[in-house]
Amino acid sequence: MQIYQTKECKLSGSTYAEVKKQAFLLYFRIKRKSKRKTYVRSAYFKKEKIFLNLFWSHMFEKNPRQRFNRLKYFPAAIDLIQNSRNHPSVKQNPNNKEEVFYRFFGYTQEKQLFCVQIKTNIHQRKKYLISCFPVK
């Protein structure tokens, strides 16, 4: 397993509202660059688009405490997607054979390990950021 060292820190804040505000500011900066669906380009996937809309719907399914912990890693996750060329762990979705999950691992600036999960549909060849979370 190769681990990428990001240049980003975790979002600071002691409440969910503070962290959410900072994460949405970053998201809207990225959103301004695209006309339709919000995306970032991935270095590992040869500059293919990684769409971010599924990330937010998945995030709001979680309870507020998990949302708070996961949103703190959002800037580091974006940095990892854009710059990492390290090989991820690849796993096929057991519930849907047409989906493949890629898990990239990275360290924040504070040396905290986290994971970024990207889903790919084999037939459509579209990639979606699903989640970013700390690894214990």
N, C-alpha and C positions, 0 to 999 in steps of 0.2 A: 504494500500500500504506500503510495507516494503522497506526501502532504505538502501543500502549497502554503507559503508564508505570505499573507496578505499585507498590504500597507495600511489597511484601515483598522480603526479601533472599533470596539463595541459602542453602540449608542449609549450615551450617559443619560441618567435619569432615574428617579426613584419611584415614579408612578407610571402607569400605563399610558396616561394622557401625554406625558412629556415625551416618551419614547415613540408613541404613535405619530406625534406631530413631526418629529425629526425624520422618521421613516417616510411619511407621506411627502415631506419636502423633497427628499431624494427621489422618490418615485415620480413626482410631478416634474422634476427637472429632466428625468429620462423620458417621460411621456411627451414633453414639449418637442422633443426631437423627431417623433414619429407622427404620421398623419392618421393612422388607423389604430391598429393594435400596438400596445406598448411592448417593446422588446429591447434586448441588449444582444450584442454579437459575441459569440464565444470563440476563444482562441483554440480550444481543443477540437471543436467541431468545424474547423476551417472557416471561421467567420460566419457561420450560419446563425440565424435568428433564434433566440430563446425568448419565448413569449412569457409575460409576467402576469397576465390576467388570471390564470388558474391559481397562482400563489395567493392572491387576496381572497378568493372564494374559499380556498382551503384553510387559510388563516382564521377566517371568521367562523369556521366550524369548531375551532378549539375553544377551550375555556379561557377566561381573561388572564389567568396566571401563565398558562402556556403561551398565549399570544405575546404577553409581555417579554417572556424569556426568549422567544423566537425572533421577535422584531428587533431585538438588540443586535442580532447578527446580520441584519439586512444589508448594510453597507459592505461588510466583509464578504458576504455572499455574492454581491454584484461584482466586486473586485475579483473574486476567485473565478467567476464565470468569464469575465472579460479577458483575464490575463493568464490563467492556468493552462498549461499544456500537459499536466500530469495525467496519467491514466487513471480512470475511475474504476470502482468495482461495478460490475454490470450484472443485473439480475432481471430475469423475465417475470412479469406479473403472473402469479399463479391463478388469479381470477380471470384474466383476459390475456390470451396468448399473443395478441397483436400489440401489446405494450411492453416496453423495456424500460427499466429504471437504471439510471446512472447515479452513483453516489460519489461525489467529490469531497475530499477532506482537506481542511485547511486550518491554519493557526491565525488568530487575530494578532494585532500588534502586541497585545498583552500575553501572548503565548497560550491562549485558550483554544482548545480543539473544538471544531464544529464541522458539521456536515451539510452539504447542499445536495438536494435530490432533484433530478431532472427526469421527466417522463417523455418518452418518444413513442409515437404511434408508427408502427412499421410501414403501414400502407400509405398514410398521408405524409410521412417523413417530417412532421412538425414536432418541435421540441418545446416543452413547457417547464418552467420552474415551478416545482410543487412546494418545496419546503426548505427551510434552513433551520438547524437546531443544534444545540450544544451536545457534545459527545462526552459521556462520563467515563 
